[in-house]
Amino acid sequence: MLYLYDGALNVPKILEDWYAQEAQSNYGAYIPFIGTVRSEDGIDGLSFDIYEPILNSWFASWQKKAQEKGAIIKMAHSRGDVLLHESSYIAAVFSPKRRVALEFIDAFVEDFKASAPIWKYDLKDGKRRYALERSTAIKGSGLLAN
Amino acid sequence: MVRVEFLGPIQKDALELEITDLRQLAAILQADASLHEWLTNSAVALNDTLISSLEGTLKDGDKISLLPPVCGG
């Protein structure tokens, strides 16, 4: 359950929808993480590019890991521009008990940051600037440089 | 023909190349000065699966993608 949207996420609606989708699924824990654009360095917002084929396979591999623990993951992300104090990312884990969900959301979000094929740009003075210094090279990068 | 796509912030049009392995691709891309930094920090996917080696052969219709450093969220 991966949801991509153009522009900012409607956080209350997405959280409510996800809650409703699993209300009768007998999960004891629903733990969402919400990423919101902060004001820093004079930016007007952030912008995102996504490469969906690899994002889909990356997400499917995590969904499989979750299912092995009796849990499920839902994730929503923005494409394009997201302005200050709007949200671009929600990840949530549903599991029978809280411990699995708390540990899983941590591992999932960390790997998301390191591996999901999404590129972030700062929006400033009407321009889009790639946030290279805040980005992480995917494991195994540099293969074609040698 | 093998298609080479440059994703995200790499501002470069896709290439269509007559190559049969990844070492040939590495040599072609290394000759492009505008790609030097991107080659050092980009991951490589073959037909949308990340790869960790330049071994093996390419066939007609294969797609190579270069994925520069990521930052979702």
Backbone of each chain as ProteinMPNN parsed JSONL, in Angstrom:
{"seq_chain_A": "MLYLYDGALNVPKILEDWYAQEAQSNYGAYIPFIGTVRSEDGIDGLSFDIYEPILNSWFASWQKKAQEKGAIIKMAHSRGDVLLHESSYIAAVFSPKRRVALEFIDAFVEDFKASAPIWKYDLKDGKRRYALERSTAIKGSGLLAN", "coords_chain_A": {"N_chain_A": [[0.823, -1.194, 0.0], [1.147, 1.645, -1.225], [1.135, 5.03, -1.735], [1.103, 7.688, -3.952], [1.181, 11.182, -4.4], [0.402, 14.225, -6.138], [1.93, 17.138, -5.145], [1.373, 18.591, -1.816], [0.599, 16.456, 1.017], [-2.63, 15.456, 2.181], [-2.849, 15.278, 5.261], [-4.605, 14.735, 7.594], [-6.763, 13.43, 6.3], [-5.571, 11.211, 5.035], [-4.522, 9.779, 7.235], [-6.899, 9.229, 8.567], [-8.247, 7.721, 6.628], [-6.565, 5.477, 6.447], [-6.752, 4.506, 9.038], [-9.447, 3.787, 9.062], [-9.416, 1.822, 7.068], [-8.158, -0.299, 8.327], [-9.571, -0.768, 10.591], [-11.057, -2.973, 11.372], [-9.257, -5.007, 11.38], [-7.959, -6.207, 13.429], [-5.526, -5.287, 14.441], [-3.367, -4.235, 17.023], [-1.796, -2.02, 17.236], [-1.121, 1.12, 15.726], [1.087, 2.969, 14.151], [2.056, 5.943, 13.027], [4.403, 7.868, 11.096], [5.095, 11.161, 10.347], [6.305, 13.36, 7.959], [7.221, 16.696, 7.829], [7.632, 19.801, 6.126], [10.107, 21.978, 7.119], [10.906, 25.373, 8.036], [13.912, 26.569, 7.027], [17.147, 27.86, 6.299], [16.154, 29.777, 4.564], [14.445, 28.667, 2.656], [11.599, 28.177, 0.447], [10.161, 25.952, 0.283], [10.041, 22.416, -0.511], [10.862, 20.153, -3.195], [10.097, 17.223, -5.094], [11.338, 14.444, -6.965], [10.424, 11.259, -8.215], [11.284, 7.88, -8.804], [9.35, 5.569, -9.962], [9.279, 2.697, -10.69], [11.425, 1.374, -9.299], [10.986, 2.29, -6.729], [8.571, 1.022, -6.18], [9.328, -1.725, -6.15], [11.186, -1.707, -4.081], [9.495, -0.961, -1.947], [7.754, -3.153, -1.928], [9.447, -5.18, -1.064], [9.848, -4.451, 1.587], [7.238, -4.607, 2.502], [6.87, -7.327, 2.44], [8.688, -8.137, 4.424], [7.403, -7.006, 6.613], [5.013, -8.43, 6.66], [5.925, -10.907, 7.371], [6.212, -10.564, 10.038], [3.689, -10.345, 10.886], [2.667, -7.855, 10.428], [1.694, -4.772, 8.688], [2.638, -2.287, 6.242], [2.005, 1.071, 5.382], [2.443, 3.707, 3.081], [2.792, 7.08, 2.128], [3.681, 9.548, -0.265], [4.801, 12.695, -1.565], [4.848, 14.044, -4.905], [6.608, 16.495, -6.802], [6.083, 19.949, -5.839], [6.187, 20.976, -2.398], [5.169, 23.029, 0.109], [6.368, 25.218, 2.819], [5.692, 23.969, 6.067], [3.843, 22.218, 5.189], [3.126, 18.722, 4.513], [5.073, 15.992, 3.266], [5.446, 13.322, 3.478], [4.292, 10.255, 4.739], [4.598, 7.469, 6.751], [3.4, 4.389, 7.939], [2.949, 1.833, 10.338], [1.098, -1.041, 10.983], [0.437, -3.341, 13.491], [0.045, -6.421, 15.368], [0.993, -6.122, 18.028], [2.548, -3.478, 19.993], [5.394, -3.363, 20.1], [6.639, -4.566, 17.86], [5.716, -2.81, 15.856], [6.842, -0.344, 16.649], [9.593, -0.855, 16.448], [9.735, -1.565, 13.791], [8.915, 0.693, 12.337], [11.004, 2.415, 12.748], [13.229, 1.077, 11.546], [12.261, 0.905, 8.938], [11.88, 3.604, 8.1], [14.492, 4.565, 8.27], [15.788, 3.012, 6.282], [14.299, 3.827, 4.126], [15.173, 6.488, 3.87], [17.788, 6.005, 3.045], [17.656, 4.46, 0.746], [15.316, 4.625, -0.902], [14.225, 5.545, -4.144], [14.05, 8.586, -4.451], [14.269, 12.027, -5.06], [15.334, 15.064, -3.664], [14.718, 18.543, -3.715], [15.57, 21.894, -2.887], [13.351, 24.643, -2.725], [13.773, 27.842, -3.726], [13.737, 31.297, -4.171], [12.214, 30.971, -6.477], [13.492, 28.943, -7.798], [14.683, 25.544, -8.325], [16.735, 23.602, -6.414], [18.957, 20.99, -6.235], [19.286, 18.95, -3.384], [21.972, 17.969, -2.659], [23.869, 17.756, -0.541], [22.387, 16.831, 1.576], [21.657, 14.385, 0.833], [21.839, 10.797, 0.301], [24.097, 8.442, -0.95], [23.063, 5.586, -2.7], [23.485, 2.231, -1.542], [26.285, 0.573, -2.897], [26.874, 2.379, -4.862], [28.725, 4.072, -7.479], [29.645, 2.203, -9.187], [30.027, 2.437, -11.98], [32.143, 4.115, -12.175], [34.61, 3.033, -12.114]], "CA_chain_A": [[0.0, 0.0, 0.0], [2.011, 2.809, -1.457], [0.283, 6.062, -2.327], [1.859, 8.864, -4.385], [0.284, 12.312, -4.658], [1.014, 15.457, -6.652], [1.85, 18.207, -4.15], [1.349, 18.266, -0.377], [-0.319, 15.404, 1.468], [-3.734, 15.814, 3.071], [-2.485, 14.356, 6.346], [-5.733, 14.202, 8.379], [-7.581, 12.499, 5.508], [-4.836, 9.955, 4.819], [-4.482, 9.036, 8.508], [-8.261, 8.751, 8.842], [-8.537, 6.632, 5.683], [-5.786, 4.288, 6.827], [-7.371, 3.997, 10.272], [-10.703, 3.126, 8.685], [-9.119, 0.611, 6.286], [-7.685, -1.395, 9.195], [-10.303, -0.713, 11.86], [-11.575, -4.304, 11.732], [-8.214, -5.987, 11.038], [-7.44, -6.781, 14.683], [-4.203, -4.796, 14.824], [-3.397, -3.525, 18.305], [-0.98, -0.805, 17.191], [-1.068, 1.9, 14.465], [2.124, 3.96, 14.452], [2.431, 6.74, 11.857], [5.458, 8.887, 11.104], [4.727, 12.206, 9.39], [7.403, 14.281, 7.658], [6.695, 18.025, 7.502], [8.679, 20.704, 5.628], [10.445, 23.027, 8.09], [11.543, 26.599, 7.552], [15.341, 26.669, 7.336], [18.0, 28.337, 5.2], [15.43, 30.667, 3.649], [13.725, 27.972, 1.571], [10.15, 28.368, 0.35], [9.566, 24.623, 0.32], [10.837, 21.348, -1.109], [10.267, 19.536, -4.369], [10.533, 15.827, -5.153], [11.22, 13.546, -8.113], [10.318, 9.86, -7.773], [11.378, 6.863, -9.858], [8.365, 4.638, -9.414], [9.502, 1.234, -10.786], [12.289, 0.855, -8.222], [10.303, 2.557, -5.454], [7.569, -0.035, -5.984], [9.949, -2.999, -5.763], [11.744, -1.489, -2.732], [8.397, -1.005, -0.977], [7.238, -4.529, -1.87], [10.364, -5.994, -0.251], [9.566, -4.12, 2.992], [5.92, -5.141, 2.863], [7.073, -8.759, 2.69], [9.296, -8.255, 5.764], [6.368, -6.678, 7.611], [4.046, -9.525, 6.725], [6.557, -12.011, 8.11], [6.036, -10.271, 11.46], [2.259, -10.15, 11.131], [2.379, -6.419, 10.351], [1.635, -4.192, 7.349], [3.121, -0.905, 6.13], [1.404, 1.98, 4.398], [3.325, 4.854, 2.875], [2.348, 8.109, 1.184], [4.735, 10.524, -0.548], [4.468, 13.724, -2.559], [5.648, 14.369, -6.087], [6.543, 17.925, -7.086], [6.368, 20.953, -4.81], [5.524, 20.954, -1.094], [5.602, 24.292, 0.717], [6.669, 25.197, 4.249], [4.689, 23.524, 7.046], [3.032, 21.156, 4.604], [3.77, 17.413, 4.694], [5.418, 15.295, 2.033], [5.721, 11.904, 3.722], [3.715, 9.523, 5.873], [4.776, 6.011, 6.798], [2.703, 3.864, 9.113], [2.962, 0.378, 10.53], [0.04, -1.656, 11.789], [0.865, -4.673, 13.923], [-0.759, -6.913, 16.495], [1.474, -5.548, 19.291], [3.245, -2.214, 19.74], [6.85, -3.442, 20.001], [6.976, -4.816, 16.448], [5.453, -1.602, 15.069], [7.816, 0.691, 17.01], [10.898, -1.216, 15.873], [9.649, -1.621, 12.325], [8.821, 2.037, 11.752], [12.365, 2.969, 12.811], [14.049, 0.443, 10.505], [11.699, 1.223, 7.626], [12.139, 5.005, 7.738], [15.936, 4.701, 8.038], [16.124, 2.472, 4.959], [13.657, 4.734, 3.16], [16.07, 7.636, 3.665], [19.039, 5.573, 2.424], [17.496, 3.605, -0.432], [14.153, 4.865, -1.781], [14.648, 6.408, -5.251], [13.345, 9.876, -4.414], [15.269, 13.108, -5.047], [14.802, 16.258, -2.998], [15.238, 19.836, -4.154], [15.109, 23.078, -2.156], [12.713, 25.69, -3.527], [14.247, 29.134, -3.212], [13.747, 32.344, -5.2], [11.594, 30.452, -7.692], [14.328, 27.921, -8.442], [14.75, 24.214, -7.722], [18.155, 23.277, -6.237], [19.136, 19.623, -5.722], [19.835, 18.94, -2.025], [23.005, 16.924, -2.67], [24.567, 17.598, 0.749], [21.509, 16.123, 2.521], [21.271, 13.127, 0.19], [22.659, 9.62, 0.608], [24.347, 7.562, -2.09], [22.509, 4.236, -2.507], [24.522, 1.209, -1.343], [26.813, 0.05, -4.156], [27.07, 3.449, -5.846], [30.085, 4.256, -7.99], [30.004, 1.022, -9.988], [30.453, 2.788, -13.338], [33.26, 5.066, -12.132], [35.887, 2.306, -12.095]], "C_chain_A": [[0.855, 1.241, 0.0], [1.183, 3.823, -2.234], [1.14, 7.27, -2.686], [0.872, 9.955, -4.792], [1.075, 13.452, -5.288], [0.83, 16.554, -5.611], [1.715, 17.677, -2.736], [0.317, 17.193, -0.05], [-1.43, 16.009, 2.325], [-3.642, 14.868, 4.271], [-3.7, 13.854, 7.133], [-6.556, 13.175, 7.609], [-6.878, 11.162, 5.329], [-4.814, 9.131, 6.108], [-5.861, 8.454, 8.833], [-8.619, 7.574, 7.938], [-7.821, 5.349, 6.093], [-6.368, 3.648, 8.092], [-8.636, 3.209, 9.941], [-10.436, 1.816, 7.944], [-8.786, -0.579, 7.193], [-8.47, -1.509, 10.491], [-10.776, -2.094, 12.322], [-10.534, -5.394, 11.519], [-7.544, -6.618, 12.251], [-5.976, -6.426, 14.956], [-4.326, -4.021, 16.133], [-2.658, -2.205, 18.27], [-1.01, -0.201, 15.789], [-0.109, 3.038, 14.746], [2.518, 4.694, 13.185], [3.631, 7.638, 12.133], [5.094, 9.885, 10.009], [5.9, 13.149, 9.209], [6.852, 15.606, 7.152], [7.847, 18.951, 7.109], [8.88, 21.848, 6.626], [11.043, 24.237, 7.388], [12.999, 26.603, 7.989], [16.082, 27.124, 6.088], [17.24, 29.138, 4.148], [14.689, 29.966, 2.523], [12.233, 28.309, 1.607], [9.416, 27.037, 0.42], [10.538, 23.615, -0.264], [10.112, 20.832, -2.347], [10.873, 18.142, -4.544], [10.338, 15.221, -6.54], [11.194, 12.113, -7.575], [10.513, 8.951, -8.977], [10.54, 5.668, -9.406], [8.701, 3.157, -9.559], [10.35, 0.682, -9.64], [11.694, 1.173, -6.847], [9.295, 1.446, -5.16], [8.204, -1.343, -5.534], [10.598, -2.891, -4.38], [10.633, -1.617, -1.688], [7.864, -2.432, -0.823], [8.139, -5.412, -1.005], [10.143, -5.715, 1.24], [8.194, -4.644, 3.413], [6.024, -6.632, 3.188], [7.683, -8.969, 4.081], [8.261, -7.987, 6.858], [5.416, -7.848, 7.786], [4.609, -10.721, 7.481], [6.433, -11.815, 9.616], [4.571, -10.012, 11.819], [1.817, -8.706, 11.037], [2.139, -6.009, 8.893], [2.167, -2.758, 7.401], [2.252, -0.181, 5.121], [2.325, 3.182, 4.284], [2.704, 5.794, 1.851], [3.487, 9.089, 0.98], [4.268, 11.479, -1.637], [5.408, 13.669, -3.742], [5.55, 15.881, -6.28], [6.698, 18.762, -5.834], [5.513, 20.778, -3.553], [6.052, 22.164, -0.32], [5.811, 24.154, 2.225], [5.444, 24.805, 5.07], [3.625, 22.613, 6.434], [3.802, 19.84, 4.761], [3.93, 16.685, 3.372], [5.494, 13.781, 2.22], [4.935, 11.395, 4.923], [4.066, 8.048, 5.697], [4.037, 5.537, 8.037], [2.808, 2.349, 9.135], [1.772, -0.001, 11.405], [0.538, -3.032, 12.207], [0.023, -5.123, 15.112], [-0.341, -6.263, 17.812], [2.409, -4.373, 19.011], [4.737, -2.393, 19.456], [7.292, -3.654, 18.55], [6.813, -3.532, 15.64], [6.487, -0.521, 15.371], [9.182, 0.399, 16.393], [10.856, -1.145, 14.348], [9.604, -0.233, 11.704], [10.206, 2.682, 11.737], [13.217, 2.403, 11.681], [13.569, 0.833, 9.111], [12.057, 2.651, 7.206], [13.636, 5.224, 7.491], [16.316, 4.175, 6.651], [15.477, 3.287, 3.853], [14.591, 5.886, 2.825], [17.305, 7.229, 2.852], [18.854, 4.948, 1.045], [16.367, 3.977, -1.38], [14.537, 5.866, -2.875], [13.784, 7.665, -5.379], [14.412, 10.958, -4.279], [14.615, 14.392, -4.572], [15.512, 17.5, -3.509], [14.728, 20.908, -3.202], [14.45, 24.023, -3.147], [13.109, 27.031, -2.921], [14.307, 30.113, -4.372], [13.22, 31.808, -6.543], [12.399, 29.4, -8.415], [14.326, 26.634, -7.628], [16.223, 23.837, -7.634], [18.274, 21.912, -5.559], [19.849, 19.649, -4.37], [20.892, 17.834, -1.898], [23.589, 16.675, -1.283], [23.699, 16.878, 1.791], [21.109, 14.749, 1.981], [22.271, 12.019, 0.498], [22.842, 8.78, -0.652], [23.798, 6.168, -1.766], [23.67, 3.241, -2.401], [24.976, 0.652, -2.697], [27.055, 1.11, -5.215], [28.528, 3.532, -6.291], [30.536, 3.138, -8.912], [30.574, 1.394, -11.36], [31.635, 3.757, -13.362], [34.608, 4.364, -12.271], [36.09, 1.458, -13.358]], "O_chain_A": [[1.227, 1.797, 1.034], [0.601, 3.5, -3.269], [1.829, 7.819, -1.826], [-0.138, 9.687, -5.443], [2.261, 13.628, -5.012], [-0.299, 16.868, -5.234], [1.91, 16.49, -2.475], [-0.693, 17.041, -0.738], [-1.204, 16.947, 3.09], [-4.266, 13.807, 4.296], [-3.823, 12.645, 7.328], [-6.998, 12.174, 8.173], [-7.498, 10.106, 5.452], [-5.059, 7.925, 6.078], [-5.97, 7.326, 9.313], [-9.198, 6.58, 8.377], [-8.41, 4.268, 6.084], [-6.465, 2.425, 8.202], [-8.865, 2.118, 10.463], [-11.132, 0.823, 8.156], [-9.096, -1.724, 6.863], [-8.086, -2.257, 11.39], [-10.881, -2.35, 13.521], [-10.875, -6.576, 11.479], [-6.662, -7.466, 12.11], [-5.268, -7.178, 15.626], [-5.267, -3.251, 16.326], [-2.844, -1.359, 19.145], [-0.936, -0.918, 14.792], [-0.437, 3.966, 15.486], [3.234, 4.143, 12.349], [3.84, 8.101, 13.254], [4.818, 9.494, 8.875], [6.433, 13.68, 10.183], [6.11, 15.644, 6.171], [8.923, 18.886, 7.704], [7.946, 22.587, 6.936], [11.605, 24.135, 6.297], [13.291, 26.636, 9.184], [15.688, 26.809, 4.965], [17.633, 29.174, 2.982], [14.336, 30.603, 1.531], [11.684, 28.674, 2.647], [8.199, 26.997, 0.596], [11.711, 23.919, -0.484], [8.913, 21.047, -2.521], [12.027, 17.913, -4.183], [9.324, 15.447, -7.201], [11.867, 11.801, -6.592], [9.973, 9.215, -10.051], [10.969, 4.867, -8.576], [8.436, 2.399, -8.626], [10.026, -0.362, -9.075], [11.88, 0.406, -5.902], [9.184, 0.986, -4.024], [7.684, -2.005, -4.636], [10.574, -3.843, -3.6], [10.801, -2.292, -0.672], [7.558, -2.866, 0.287], [7.651, -6.292, -0.295], [10.237, -6.625, 2.064], [8.014, -5.076, 4.552], [5.354, -7.132, 4.091], [7.262, -9.854, 4.825], [8.246, -8.655, 7.893], [5.057, -8.215, 8.905], [3.875, -11.456, 8.143], [6.534, -12.772, 10.384], [4.258, -9.527, 12.906], [0.733, -8.351, 11.499], [2.354, -6.802, 7.976], [2.152, -2.107, 8.445], [1.819, -0.762, 4.126], [2.915, 3.621, 5.271], [2.161, 5.357, 0.836], [4.189, 9.433, 1.931], [3.463, 11.132, -2.501], [6.579, 13.308, -3.626], [4.526, 16.482, -5.957], [7.357, 18.35, -4.879], [4.319, 20.484, -3.615], [7.26, 22.295, -0.122], [5.483, 23.131, 2.826], [4.325, 25.245, 4.807], [2.633, 22.28, 7.081], [4.985, 19.844, 5.101], [3.072, 16.741, 2.49], [5.595, 13.037, 1.245], [4.916, 12.02, 5.983], [3.855, 7.465, 4.634], [4.048, 6.209, 9.068], [2.763, 1.682, 8.102], [1.489, 0.635, 12.42], [1.01, -3.803, 11.372], [-0.626, -4.314, 15.773], [-1.19, -5.893, 18.623], [2.992, -4.278, 17.931], [5.296, -1.65, 18.651], [8.214, -2.991, 18.075], [7.675, -3.2, 14.826], [6.962, 0.151, 14.455], [9.844, 1.3, 15.878], [11.815, -0.72, 13.704], [10.197, -0.01, 10.648], [10.538, 3.418, 10.807], [13.854, 3.154, 10.943], [14.377, 1.063, 8.211], [12.49, 2.875, 6.076], [14.007, 5.986, 6.598], [17.077, 4.818, 5.93], [16.038, 3.423, 2.766], [14.784, 6.225, 1.658], [17.81, 8.022, 2.057], [19.798, 4.909, 0.256], [16.453, 3.669, -2.569], [15.107, 6.916, -2.58], [12.934, 7.791, -6.261], [15.344, 10.826, -3.486], [13.521, 14.762, -4.998], [16.726, 17.512, -3.709], [13.582, 20.845, -2.755], [14.926, 24.189, -4.27], [12.819, 27.317, -1.76], [14.859, 29.804, -5.428], [13.731, 32.162, -7.606], [12.044, 28.998, -9.523], [14.02, 26.62, -6.436], [16.9, 23.758, -8.66], [17.763, 21.704, -4.458], [20.889, 20.292, -4.224], [20.724, 16.887, -1.13], [23.785, 15.526, -0.887], [24.223, 16.369, 2.782], [20.317, 14.038, 2.601], [23.404, 12.28, 0.902], [21.874, 8.447, -1.335], [24.042, 5.637, -0.682], [24.693, 3.383, -3.072], [24.149, 0.303, -3.539], [27.404, 0.782, -6.349], [29.439, 3.118, -5.573], [31.68, 3.126, -9.368], [31.497, 0.742, -11.847], [32.079, 4.174, -14.432], [35.627, 5.01, -12.515], [37.113, 0.788, -13.494]]}, "seq_chain_B": "MVRVEFLGPIQKDALELEITDLRQLAAILQADASLHEWLTNSAVALNDTLISSLEGTLKDGDKISLLPPVCGG", "coords_chain_B": {"N_chain_B": [[20.033, -2.58, -29.152], [20.754, -0.614, -26.317], [19.196, 1.142, -23.729], [19.99, 4.029, -21.876], [19.297, 5.649, -18.946], [19.162, 8.692, -17.112], [18.567, 9.53, -13.934], [16.493, 11.624, -11.747], [18.253, 14.403, -10.485], [20.259, 14.439, -12.434], [20.955, 16.109, -15.157], [20.505, 15.112, -18.013], [19.879, 13.874, -21.24], [18.391, 10.731, -22.189], [20.345, 7.957, -23.437], [20.878, 5.96, -26.377], [22.477, 3.087, -26.973], [24.783, 1.008, -28.771], [25.851, -1.49, -27.27], [27.371, -4.254, -25.528], [28.084, -5.001, -23.019], [28.53, -4.004, -19.531], [30.985, -2.898, -18.98], [31.764, -1.68, -21.306], [29.866, 0.337, -21.328], [30.648, 1.768, -19.024], [33.116, 2.793, -19.904], [32.302, 4.492, -21.983], [30.696, 6.352, -20.621], [32.517, 7.389, -18.792], [34.054, 8.943, -20.406], [32.68, 11.248, -20.685], [32.862, 14.314, -19.453], [30.995, 15.765, -17.973], [29.727, 13.933, -16.469], [31.367, 12.93, -14.504], [31.3, 13.329, -11.613], [28.772, 12.337, -11.072], [29.021, 9.64, -11.771], [30.595, 8.652, -9.724], [28.942, 8.784, -7.499], [26.545, 7.561, -8.05], [24.1, 4.933, -8.08], [23.441, 1.88, -9.922], [21.026, 0.526, -12.053], [19.756, -2.359, -13.696], [17.327, -2.973, -15.944], [15.478, -2.054, -14.028], [16.303, -3.235, -11.652], [18.537, -3.011, -8.986], [22.075, -3.281, -9.375], [25.213, -4.893, -8.492], [27.572, -5.398, -9.665], [29.736, -5.314, -12.539], [29.747, -7.43, -14.174], [28.662, -9.857, -16.673], [26.424, -9.918, -19.56], [24.844, -7.603, -21.862], [21.646, -7.275, -23.466], [19.72, -6.673, -26.462], [17.346, -4.121, -26.03], [17.595, -3.906, -23.288], [17.507, -1.916, -20.284], [19.319, 0.554, -18.701], [19.7, 2.292, -15.668], [20.789, 5.232, -14.026], [21.128, 6.126, -10.702], [21.283, 8.816, -8.738], [22.453, 10.201, -5.486], [19.994, 9.875, -2.882], [17.086, 11.318, -1.24], [14.443, 11.037, 0.268], [11.289, 11.961, 1.816]], "CA_chain_B": [[20.199, -1.243, -28.611], [20.55, -0.518, -24.869], [18.806, 2.503, -23.343], [20.608, 4.476, -20.618], [18.521, 6.778, -18.415], [19.808, 9.427, -16.021], [17.391, 9.865, -13.128], [16.527, 12.709, -10.771], [18.905, 15.677, -10.797], [21.254, 14.385, -13.52], [20.257, 16.768, -16.277], [21.056, 14.575, -19.244], [18.912, 13.078, -21.994], [18.702, 9.301, -22.28], [21.189, 7.532, -24.562], [20.617, 4.646, -26.982], [23.841, 2.666, -27.309], [25.033, -0.361, -29.267], [26.868, -2.066, -26.397], [27.014, -5.618, -25.126], [28.324, -5.225, -21.587], [28.569, -2.795, -18.695], [32.32, -2.28, -19.02], [31.713, -0.748, -22.45], [29.089, 1.498, -20.893], [31.489, 2.546, -18.103], [34.123, 3.521, -20.691], [31.621, 5.583, -22.715], [30.244, 7.403, -19.692], [33.702, 8.027, -18.188], [34.607, 9.914, -21.363], [31.843, 12.446, -20.633], [33.323, 15.04, -18.259], [29.855, 16.256, -17.189], [29.202, 12.823, -15.651], [32.389, 12.389, -13.587], [30.843, 13.263, -10.222], [27.593, 11.454, -10.981], [29.428, 8.227, -11.831], [31.15, 8.224, -8.427], [27.948, 8.709, -6.417], [25.272, 6.984, -8.504], [23.872, 3.491, -8.16], [23.119, 1.456, -11.281], [19.983, -0.511, -12.155], [19.55, -3.014, -14.989], [15.899, -3.327, -16.042], [14.837, -1.646, -12.776], [16.837, -3.938, -10.48], [19.883, -2.512, -8.677], [23.118, -4.282, -9.577], [26.396, -4.644, -7.673], [28.743, -5.873, -10.402], [29.715, -5.01, -13.972], [29.853, -8.692, -14.919], [27.492, -10.264, -17.446], [26.244, -9.284, -20.866], [23.607, -6.853, -22.099], [20.96, -7.695, -24.688], [18.904, -5.654, -27.112], [16.149, -3.777, -25.259], [17.888, -3.69, -21.868], [17.483, -0.53, -19.812], [20.218, 0.873, -17.585], [19.346, 3.558, -15.028], [21.722, 5.759, -13.031], [20.377, 6.722, -9.598], [22.158, 9.617, -7.872], [22.083, 10.144, -4.059], [18.558, 10.041, -2.661], [16.663, 11.947, 0.012], [12.987, 11.15, 0.346], [10.734, 12.349, 3.11]], "C_chain_B": [[19.892, -1.257, -27.107], [20.235, 0.937, -24.536], [19.421, 2.836, -21.985], [19.877, 5.728, -20.15], [19.215, 7.371, -17.193], [18.696, 10.018, -15.16], [17.621, 11.078, -12.232], [17.287, 13.921, -11.274], [19.959, 15.606, -11.896], [20.572, 14.928, -14.769], [20.868, 16.303, -17.593], [20.013, 13.702, -19.93], [19.348, 11.618, -22.039], [19.541, 9.016, -23.532], [20.68, 6.194, -25.093], [21.956, 4.163, -27.523], [23.872, 1.232, -27.826], [26.17, -0.95, -28.438], [26.401, -3.443, -25.95], [27.381, -5.927, -23.678], [28.53, -3.9, -20.861], [29.945, -2.138, -18.676], [32.412, -1.318, -20.201], [30.955, 0.516, -22.051], [29.934, 2.382, -19.977], [32.489, 3.388, -18.888], [33.487, 4.699, -21.427], [31.25, 6.718, -21.765], [31.424, 8.118, -19.044], [34.325, 9.069, -19.121], [33.805, 11.218, -21.389], [32.158, 13.194, -19.333], [32.158, 15.492, -17.382], [29.303, 15.171, -16.255], [30.162, 12.351, -14.57], [31.88, 12.247, -12.163], [29.671, 12.292, -10.089], [27.998, 9.983, -11.023], [29.944, 7.749, -10.483], [30.06, 8.048, -7.38], [26.608, 8.095, -6.849], [25.266, 5.46, -8.451], [23.387, 3.161, -9.579], [22.044, 0.364, -11.229], [19.949, -1.042, -13.579], [18.109, -3.502, -15.007], [15.199, -3.186, -14.683], [15.191, -2.513, -11.568], [18.256, -3.44, -10.233], [20.902, -3.624, -8.846], [24.366, -3.893, -8.776], [27.677, -5.077, -8.374], [28.596, -5.495, -11.871], [29.797, -6.271, -14.829], [28.573, -8.955, -15.722], [27.367, -9.485, -18.737], [24.902, -8.553, -20.937], [22.978, -7.358, -23.386], [20.112, -6.54, -25.222], [17.645, -5.401, -26.276], [16.391, -3.586, -23.775], [17.853, -2.204, -21.543], [18.411, -0.397, -18.605], [19.763, 2.206, -17.004], [20.44, 3.953, -14.044], [20.918, 6.514, -11.972], [21.32, 7.497, -8.689], [21.691, 9.577, -6.415], [20.639, 10.586, -3.812], [18.264, 10.741, -1.325], [15.15, 12.117, 0.001], [12.569, 11.71, 1.69], [10.532, 13.832, 3.281]], "O_chain_B": [[18.896, -1.838, -26.677], [20.917, 1.851, -24.999], [19.378, 2.025, -21.06], [19.838, 6.738, -20.853], [19.774, 6.657, -16.36], [17.967, 10.905, -15.604], [18.752, 11.5, -11.99], [17.008, 14.42, -12.365], [20.511, 16.644, -12.261], [19.715, 14.269, -15.358], [21.654, 17.022, -18.21], [19.347, 12.892, -19.287], [20.537, 11.313, -21.938], [19.46, 9.725, -24.535], [20.12, 5.393, -24.344], [22.508, 4.772, -28.438], [23.107, 0.371, -27.39], [27.326, -0.912, -28.858], [25.212, -3.76, -25.986], [27.034, -6.99, -23.162], [28.68, -2.841, -21.471], [30.058, -0.946, -18.388], [33.055, -0.272, -20.112], [31.356, 1.626, -22.398], [29.94, 3.603, -20.128], [32.691, 4.562, -18.578], [34.069, 5.783, -21.486], [31.463, 7.892, -22.067], [31.35, 9.316, -18.773], [35.038, 9.967, -18.672], [34.206, 12.181, -22.041], [31.769, 12.759, -18.249], [32.314, 15.594, -16.166], [28.509, 15.46, -15.36], [29.817, 11.461, -13.792], [32.003, 11.18, -11.561], [29.586, 11.528, -9.128], [27.364, 9.158, -10.364], [29.761, 6.586, -10.124], [30.221, 7.248, -6.458], [25.645, 8.113, -6.083], [26.264, 4.797, -8.731], [22.98, 4.046, -10.331], [22.147, -0.591, -10.46], [20.091, -0.29, -14.543], [17.716, -4.338, -14.193], [14.445, -4.059, -14.253], [14.464, -2.524, -10.575], [19.086, -3.44, -11.142], [20.634, -4.775, -8.505], [24.557, -2.728, -8.427], [28.743, -5.119, -7.759], [27.484, -5.372, -12.385], [29.903, -6.195, -16.053], [27.535, -8.342, -15.472], [28.099, -8.525, -18.981], [23.969, -8.841, -20.188], [23.678, -7.813, -24.29], [19.832, -5.569, -24.519], [16.964, -6.34, -25.865], [15.489, -3.149, -23.061], [18.125, -1.353, -22.389], [18.299, -1.136, -17.626], [19.472, 3.143, -17.748], [20.957, 3.108, -13.313], [20.138, 7.413, -12.286], [22.084, 6.889, -7.94], [20.65, 8.99, -6.122], [20.135, 11.523, -4.432], [19.09, 10.748, -0.413], [14.641, 13.21, -0.247], [13.392, 11.905, 2.584], [10.07, 14.275, 4.332]]}, "name": "protein", "num_of_chains": 2, "seq": "MLYLYDGALNVPKILEDWYAQEAQSNYGAYIPFIGTVRSEDGIDGLSFDIYEPILNSWFASWQKKAQEKGAIIKMAHSRGDVLLHESSYIAAVFSPKRRVALEFIDAFVEDFKASAPIWKYDLKDGKRRYALERSTAIKGSGLLANMVRVEFLGPIQKDALELEITDLRQLAAILQADASLHEWLTNSAVALNDTLISSLEGTLKDGDKISLLPPVCGG"}
